[in-house]
């Protein structure tokens, strides 16, 4: 029993490393294929769209509830690893690359939400702490390709693709061999095409879901634009910095805040800690014009670290609240559909910032990300006033 959570965490970290593998080497791909810098947003959105399509199908068909979630996780990890390799083909073109990233995102739908389902099937008590570790693993997996890219190995940039595919395959195998289905799992016997919507009848589920949606408006847009923000600062001030390494460190520090948030939730409650984190990240969005263009590099870097800590700390707590308020028979599908809607929202925010961002408004554009946290806070406060 003691080994189960560490294995789930490591498997989640390994498998989610394919998520941002394309982003970490986007500069190299753009040069090879003669693409515009804005292609980064399309590449990221392709993964998100694939994830949305996957989560919708997984939710409607109740895949994680009707079948062994451990086997679902393993199969999806192996397939995602194989498809991810396609991005490293010498003959790849822009359209095929987009298709590969879409397909990778599709099978990530059987990894991230299903991993949370597996953890919730094993850990009813202390679920916030368990999911804190699990989402922390997602954050580290998301950041890891930037770390791989920052290492000057003398190898082709494609080694990032190869390395993340190997990690994904290993994660899937580890989950299958070392983690059984949880004792709290209740298998769905019949196919209910609308079963994934049943959780929204619960006010607690709705409040947590809408808080999560507001959080997602900000989260992935922040992660996508971290290298862009660093690169712009480096160019403006002729600063000496390793953009890939700093991107890794800034995103990865969020894994620690996920774990800390999980522990704090045991003392103060998941909802209270999530609300505090959401308020902090909203404040960072509003303060971004002052701090992202500060002359002092230490102010600029420190602000990005603080923002990164706040922007993800509430994610495992919202997942905890959603899992606790979801009907037990459709818990996997409920988690999956909330993920699906949340990731659809990320595409809107990423594309909006990309479309509107020009040199004249670059200082103020990230204030748009405050919209999501503000609406999420309203949803949480409405639940508090009605309960």
C-alpha positions as CSV (number, residue, x, y, z in Angstrom):
1,X,0.0,0.0,0.0
2,X,2.8,2.4,0.8
3,X,4.3,2.1,-2.7
4,X,1.1,2.8,-4.5
5,X,1.1,6.6,-4.3
6,X,4.8,7.0,-5.2
7,X,4.3,4.8,-8.3
8,X,1.2,6.7,-9.4
9,X,3.1,10.0,-8.9
10,X,6.2,8.8,-10.9
11,X,4.0,7.3,-13.6
12,X,2.0,10.6,-13.9
13,X,5.3,12.5,-14.1
14,X,6.8,10.3,-16.8
15,X,3.6,10.1,-18.9
16,X,2.7,13.8,-18.9
17,X,6.2,14.7,-20.1
18,X,4.9,14.3,-23.6
19,X,2.4,17.2,-23.1
20,X,4.8,20.1,-23.7
21,X,7.5,18.2,-25.6
22,X,6.6,20.1,-28.7
23,X,6.7,23.5,-27.0
24,X,10.2,23.0,-25.6
25,X,11.6,22.5,-29.1
26,X,9.3,24.9,-30.9
27,X,12.1,27.3,-31.8
28,X,14.0,24.5,-33.5
29,X,10.9,23.2,-35.3
30,X,10.0,26.7,-36.5
31,X,13.5,27.2,-38.0
32,X,13.4,23.8,-39.7
33,X,9.9,24.3,-41.2
34,X,10.2,28.1,-41.6
35,X,7.2,28.8,-39.4
36,X,6.0,32.0,-37.8
37,X,6.5,32.4,-34.0
38,X,2.6,32.4,-33.6
39,X,2.7,28.7,-34.5
40,X,3.5,28.0,-30.9
41,X,-0.1,28.8,-29.9
42,X,-1.4,26.5,-32.6
43,X,0.9,23.7,-31.5
44,X,-0.3,24.0,-27.9
45,X,-3.9,24.3,-28.9
46,X,-3.6,21.2,-31.0
47,X,-2.6,19.2,-27.9
48,X,-5.4,20.8,-25.9
49,X,-8.0,20.1,-28.6
50,X,-6.9,16.5,-28.7
51,X,-7.2,16.3,-25.0
52,X,-10.7,17.8,-25.1
53,X,-11.8,15.3,-27.8
54,X,-10.3,12.5,-25.8
55,X,-11.9,13.5,-22.5
56,X,-15.3,14.0,-24.2
57,X,-15.2,10.5,-25.7
58,X,-13.8,8.9,-22.5
59,X,-16.6,10.7,-20.5
60,X,-19.5,9.9,-22.8
61,X,-18.4,6.2,-23.0
62,X,-17.6,6.1,-19.2
63,X,-14.3,4.4,-20.1
64,X,-12.6,5.0,-16.7
65,X,-15.7,3.7,-14.8
66,X,-16.6,0.7,-17.0
67,X,-13.0,-0.7,-17.4
68,X,-10.0,-1.1,-15.2
69,X,-8.5,2.5,-14.9
70,X,-5.0,1.0,-14.5
71,X,-5.2,-0.8,-17.8
72,X,-6.7,2.3,-19.5
73,X,-3.8,4.4,-18.2
74,X,-1.2,1.9,-19.4
75,X,-2.7,1.6,-22.9
76,X,-3.0,5.3,-23.4
77,X,0.5,5.9,-22.1
78,X,1.9,3.4,-24.6
79,X,-0.1,4.9,-27.5
80,X,0.8,8.5,-26.6
81,X,4.5,7.5,-26.4
82,X,4.3,6.0,-29.9
83,X,2.5,8.9,-31.5
84,X,4.8,11.4,-29.8
85,X,7.7,9.9,-31.7
86,X,6.1,11.1,-34.9
87,X,7.1,14.7,-34.1
88,X,10.7,13.6,-34.5
89,X,10.4,12.3,-38.1
90,X,12.7,13.9,-40.6
91,X,9.9,14.2,-43.1
92,X,7.5,15.9,-40.7
93,X,5.7,19.0,-42.0
94,X,3.6,21.6,-40.2
95,X,0.2,19.9,-40.8
96,X,1.5,16.4,-39.8
97,X,3.1,17.8,-36.7
98,X,-0.2,19.4,-35.7
99,X,-2.0,16.0,-36.2
100,X,0.7,14.2,-34.1
101,X,0.2,16.7,-31.3
102,X,-3.6,16.4,-31.5
103,X,-3.4,12.6,-31.3
104,X,-0.9,12.8,-28.3
105,X,-3.4,15.1,-26.5
106,X,-6.2,12.7,-27.3
107,X,-4.5,9.8,-25.4
108,X,-3.4,12.1,-22.6
109,X,-7.1,12.0,-21.7
110,X,-6.5,8.5,-20.5
111,X,-3.5,9.5,-18.4
112,X,-4.1,12.7,-16.4
113,X,-7.8,12.4,-15.3
114,X,-7.6,8.6,-15.1
115,X,-4.5,9.0,-12.8
116,X,-6.6,11.1,-10.5
117,X,-9.4,8.5,-10.6
118,X,-6.9,5.8,-9.6
119,X,-5.6,7.9,-6.7
120,X,-9.2,8.6,-5.5
121,X,-10.0,4.9,-5.7
122,X,-7.1,4.2,-3.3
123,X,-7.2,7.3,-1.0
124,X,-10.5,8.5,0.4
125,X,-8.8,9.9,3.5
126,X,-6.3,12.6,2.7
127,X,-7.3,12.9,-0.9
128,X,-6.2,16.5,-1.1
129,X,-2.7,15.6,-0.1
130,X,-2.6,12.7,-2.6
131,X,-3.9,14.8,-5.5
132,X,-1.4,17.5,-4.5
133,X,1.4,15.1,-5.2
134,X,-0.3,13.9,-8.3
135,X,-0.9,17.3,-9.9
136,X,2.6,18.2,-8.8
137,X,3.8,15.3,-10.9
138,X,1.8,16.8,-13.8
139,X,3.5,20.1,-13.3
140,X,7.0,18.6,-13.2
141,X,6.1,16.5,-16.3
142,X,5.0,19.6,-18.1
143,X,8.2,21.5,-17.3
144,X,10.6,18.6,-17.9
145,X,10.9,19.0,-21.7
146,X,12.2,22.5,-21.1
147,X,14.8,21.1,-18.8
148,X,15.9,18.5,-21.4
149,X,16.1,21.3,-24.0
150,X,18.3,23.4,-21.6
151,X,21.0,20.7,-21.4
152,X,23.7,21.2,-24.0
153,X,24.2,17.6,-25.1
154,X,25.3,18.3,-28.7
155,X,22.5,16.0,-29.8
156,X,19.7,16.9,-32.1
157,X,16.8,18.7,-30.5
158,X,14.8,15.6,-31.4
159,X,16.2,13.8,-28.4
160,X,13.6,15.7,-26.3
161,X,10.9,13.8,-28.3
162,X,12.6,10.5,-27.9
163,X,13.3,10.9,-24.2
164,X,9.7,11.9,-23.3
165,X,8.3,8.9,-25.4
166,X,10.5,6.5,-23.5
167,X,9.4,8.0,-20.2
168,X,5.7,7.8,-21.1
169,X,6.1,4.1,-22.0
170,X,7.9,3.4,-18.7
171,X,5.2,5.2,-16.8
172,X,2.5,3.1,-18.3
173,X,4.3,-0.2,-17.7
174,X,5.0,0.8,-14.0
175,X,1.3,1.6,-13.5
176,X,0.2,-1.7,-14.9
177,X,2.7,-3.9,-13.0
178,X,2.8,-2.1,-9.6
179,X,-0.7,-0.5,-9.0
180,X,-3.9,-2.6,-8.7
181,X,-7.3,-1.1,-9.1
182,X,-8.3,0.7,-5.8
183,X,-10.5,-0.8,-3.1
184,X,-12.9,2.2,-3.3
185,X,-13.5,1.7,-7.0
186,X,-17.1,1.0,-8.0
187,X,-17.4,-0.3,-11.5
188,X,-20.1,1.2,-13.7
189,X,-22.0,-1.8,-15.1
190,X,-24.0,0.0,-17.8
191,X,-23.3,2.6,-20.4
192,X,-25.0,6.0,-19.5
193,X,-24.4,8.5,-22.2
194,X,-25.4,11.4,-19.9
195,X,-23.9,10.0,-16.7
196,X,-21.0,12.3,-16.8
197,X,-23.3,15.3,-16.3
198,X,-24.9,14.0,-13.1
199,X,-22.4,15.7,-10.9
200,X,-23.5,19.1,-12.0
201,X,-26.8,18.6,-10.1
202,X,-24.8,18.9,-6.8
203,X,-24.1,22.6,-5.8
204,X,-20.8,21.7,-4.2
205,X,-19.7,20.0,-7.4
206,X,-20.8,22.9,-9.6
207,X,-19.0,25.5,-7.4
208,X,-15.7,23.4,-7.5
209,X,-16.1,22.9,-11.2
210,X,-16.6,26.6,-12.0
211,X,-13.7,27.5,-9.7
212,X,-11.6,25.1,-11.7
213,X,-12.8,26.6,-15.0
214,X,-11.7,30.0,-13.9
215,X,-8.3,28.6,-12.8
216,X,-7.8,26.9,-16.2
217,X,-8.4,30.2,-18.1
218,X,-5.2,31.4,-16.5
219,X,-3.0,28.3,-16.0
220,X,-2.0,27.0,-19.4
221,X,-1.8,30.5,-21.0
222,X,0.7,31.4,-18.2
223,X,2.7,28.2,-18.9
224,X,2.7,28.7,-22.6
225,X,3.8,32.3,-22.4
226,X,6.5,31.9,-19.8
227,X,9.3,31.3,-22.4
228,X,7.8,34.1,-24.5
229,X,7.9,36.5,-21.5
230,X,11.5,35.4,-20.7
231,X,12.6,35.8,-24.3
232,X,11.1,39.3,-24.6
233,X,12.8,40.4,-21.4
234,X,16.1,38.9,-22.5
235,X,15.9,40.8,-25.8
236,X,14.7,44.1,-24.3
237,X,17.4,44.3,-21.6
238,X,20.1,42.2,-23.3
239,X,20.0,40.0,-20.2
240,X,22.1,36.9,-19.9
241,X,19.7,34.1,-19.1
242,X,19.1,30.5,-20.2
243,X,15.4,30.8,-21.3
244,X,14.8,27.0,-21.4
245,X,16.3,26.4,-17.9
246,X,14.5,29.3,-16.4
247,X,11.2,28.2,-18.0
248,X,11.7,24.7,-16.4
249,X,12.5,26.1,-13.0
250,X,9.6,28.6,-13.0
251,X,7.0,26.1,-14.2
252,X,8.4,23.2,-12.0
253,X,8.3,25.2,-8.8
254,X,4.5,24.8,-9.1
255,X,4.9,21.2,-8.2
256,X,6.1,22.1,-4.7
257,X,3.1,24.5,-4.2
258,X,0.7,21.6,-5.2
259,X,2.2,19.4,-2.5
260,X,2.2,22.3,0.0
261,X,-1.4,23.1,-0.9
262,X,-2.4,19.4,-0.3
263,X,-0.9,19.5,3.2
264,X,-2.4,22.9,4.0
265,X,-5.8,21.6,2.9
266,X,-5.7,19.0,5.7
267,X,-5.5,21.8,8.3
268,X,-7.6,24.6,6.7
269,X,-9.8,22.7,4.2
270,X,-9.4,22.3,0.4
271,X,-11.9,25.1,-0.4
272,X,-10.3,27.7,1.8
273,X,-6.8,27.1,0.5
274,X,-8.0,26.9,-3.1
275,X,-9.7,30.3,-2.7
276,X,-6.6,31.9,-1.3
277,X,-4.4,30.6,-4.2
278,X,-7.0,31.7,-6.8
279,X,-7.1,35.2,-5.2
280,X,-3.3,35.4,-5.2
281,X,-2.9,34.4,-8.9
282,X,-5.6,36.9,-9.8
283,X,-3.6,39.6,-8.1
284,X,-0.5,38.5,-10.0
285,X,-2.4,38.9,-13.3
286,X,-3.5,42.4,-12.3
287,X,0.0,43.3,-11.1
288,X,1.8,41.9,-14.2
289,X,2.3,45.3,-16.0
290,X,4.4,46.5,-13.1
291,X,6.5,43.4,-12.5
292,X,7.0,41.8,-15.9
293,X,8.8,44.8,-17.2
294,X,10.8,45.8,-14.2
295,X,14.3,47.0,-14.8
296,X,15.6,44.9,-11.9
297,X,16.0,41.3,-13.1
298,X,15.5,39.9,-9.6
299,X,12.1,41.6,-9.4
300,X,11.1,40.2,-12.7
301,X,12.3,36.6,-12.0
302,X,10.9,36.7,-8.4
303,X,7.5,37.7,-9.6
304,X,7.3,34.9,-12.2
305,X,8.2,32.4,-9.4
306,X,5.5,33.8,-7.1
307,X,2.9,33.8,-10.0
308,X,3.9,30.2,-10.8
309,X,3.5,29.1,-7.2
310,X,0.0,30.6,-7.0
311,X,-1.3,29.7,-10.5
312,X,-1.3,25.9,-9.9
313,X,-1.6,25.5,-6.1
314,X,-5.4,25.3,-6.3
315,X,-5.6,22.7,-9.1
316,X,-5.4,19.6,-6.9
317,X,-7.7,21.1,-4.4
318,X,-10.4,21.8,-7.0
319,X,-9.9,18.2,-8.2
320,X,-10.3,17.0,-4.6
321,X,-13.6,19.0,-4.2
322,X,-14.9,17.7,-7.6
323,X,-14.0,14.1,-6.7
324,X,-15.6,14.3,-3.2
325,X,-18.8,15.8,-4.6
326,X,-19.1,13.5,-7.7
327,X,-21.5,10.5,-7.8
328,X,-19.3,7.5,-6.9
329,X,-20.6,5.5,-9.9
330,X,-19.5,8.2,-12.4
331,X,-16.6,9.7,-10.5
332,X,-14.1,8.9,-13.4
333,X,-16.4,10.4,-16.0
334,X,-17.2,13.5,-13.8
335,X,-13.5,14.2,-13.4
336,X,-12.9,13.7,-17.1
337,X,-15.7,16.0,-18.3
338,X,-14.6,18.8,-16.0
339,X,-11.1,18.4,-17.4
340,X,-12.5,18.5,-20.9
341,X,-14.4,21.8,-20.3
342,X,-11.4,23.2,-18.5
343,X,-9.0,22.5,-21.3
344,X,-11.5,23.9,-23.9
345,X,-11.3,27.2,-21.9
346,X,-7.5,27.1,-22.1
347,X,-7.6,27.2,-25.9
348,X,-9.7,30.4,-25.8
349,X,-7.4,32.2,-23.4
350,X,-4.2,31.1,-25.3
351,X,-5.6,32.1,-28.7
352,X,-7.0,35.3,-27.4
353,X,-3.7,36.5,-25.9
354,X,-1.9,35.4,-29.0
355,X,-4.3,37.3,-31.3
356,X,-4.3,40.5,-29.3
357,X,-0.6,40.6,-28.2
358,X,1.4,43.2,-30.0
359,X,4.5,45.1,-29.0
360,X,2.3,48.1,-28.0
361,X,0.2,46.2,-25.5
362,X,2.7,43.5,-24.4
363,X,3.0,45.2,-21.0
364,X,-0.7,44.9,-20.3
365,X,-2.0,41.9,-22.2
366,X,-1.6,39.4,-19.4
367,X,-4.1,41.3,-17.3
368,X,-6.7,39.5,-19.4
369,X,-5.8,36.3,-17.5
370,X,-7.4,37.8,-14.4
371,X,-10.9,37.3,-15.9
372,X,-10.9,33.5,-15.1
373,X,-9.7,33.7,-11.5
374,X,-12.2,36.5,-10.8
375,X,-15.1,34.5,-12.1
376,X,-13.9,31.4,-10.3
377,X,-13.8,33.4,-7.0
378,X,-17.4,34.6,-7.6
379,X,-18.6,31.0,-8.1
380,X,-16.9,29.9,-4.8
381,X,-18.3,32.9,-2.9
382,X,-21.8,32.2,-4.2
383,X,-21.6,28.6,-2.9
384,X,-20.4,29.9,0.5
385,X,-23.3,32.3,0.8
386,X,-25.8,29.7,-0.2
387,X,-24.5,26.9,2.1
